[in-house]
Amino acid sequence: MTSPLDGKRSRVPLYRQVERELLRRIRARELTPGQRLPTEPELAAQWGVNQLTIRQAIGELTIVPRDVVGIGSASGQSQ
């Protein structure tokens, strides 16, 4: 599968690219309220980035107010 990320050549940090892609999937209803995200290792492997990049992106999603709700933990643990 081809990564939806712009890659390391982009001026946008990888964690922001991941954050943007997760938001796109939420807004497109590819990820629905109450649905758990894939695990950090699964997302990292899927997009070819480090797990810390995934963790940072998810951390940004949880601390910045957004027009989306129900963002869960990528580790699969309930909040």
C-alpha positions in Angstrom: 0.0 0.0 0.0 1.3 3.5 -0.8 1.7 5.9 2.1 -0.7 8.9 2.0 2.1 10.9 3.6 4.2 13.4 1.7 7.4 11.9 3.1 10.6 13.2 4.6 11.2 15.6 1.8 8.2 17.7 2.7 8.7 20.8 4.9 5.8 19.5 7.0 7.0 17.3 9.9 6.0 13.7 9.6 3.9 13.8 12.8 1.9 16.6 11.3 1.4 14.6 8.1 0.2 11.7 10.2 -2.1 14.0 12.2 -3.5 15.5 9.0 -4.1 12.0 7.5 -5.9 10.8 10.7 -8.1 13.9 10.6 -8.9 13.3 6.9 -10.0 9.7 7.7 -12.1 10.9 10.6 -13.8 13.6 8.5 -14.3 11.1 5.7 -15.9 8.7 8.1 -13.3 6.1 7.4 -12.8 6.2 11.2 -16.1 6.4 13.0 -17.0 7.5 16.6 -16.2 4.8 19.0 -14.0 2.9 16.6 -10.5 2.2 17.9 -7.6 3.3 15.9 -5.1 0.7 14.7 -2.2 0.2 17.2 0.8 2.5 17.1 3.0 -0.4 15.6 0.3 -1.1 12.9 0.1 2.6 11.9 3.9 3.0 11.9 4.3 -0.1 9.7 1.4 1.0 7.4 2.9 4.5 6.8 6.6 3.7 7.1 7.3 5.9 10.1 8.5 5.5 13.7 6.1 4.7 16.4 7.1 7.9 18.2 5.9 9.8 15.2 2.5 8.1 15.5 2.4 8.8 19.2 3.2 12.4 18.8 0.5 12.9 16.1 -2.1 11.2 18.3 -1.0 13.4 21.2 -1.5 16.5 19.1 -5.0 15.3 18.2 -6.0 14.8 21.8 -4.7 18.2 23.1 -5.8 20.5 20.3 -9.5 21.3 20.1 -11.0 20.0 16.9 -14.3 19.8 15.2 -14.2 16.0 15.6 -15.1 14.0 18.7 -14.4 10.5 19.8 -10.7 10.2 19.1 -9.5 7.2 21.1 -6.2 5.9 22.1 -4.0 4.2 19.5 -2.8 1.8 22.1 -6.2 0.3 22.3 -6.7 1.4 25.9 -10.0 3.1 26.8 -9.8 6.6 28.0 
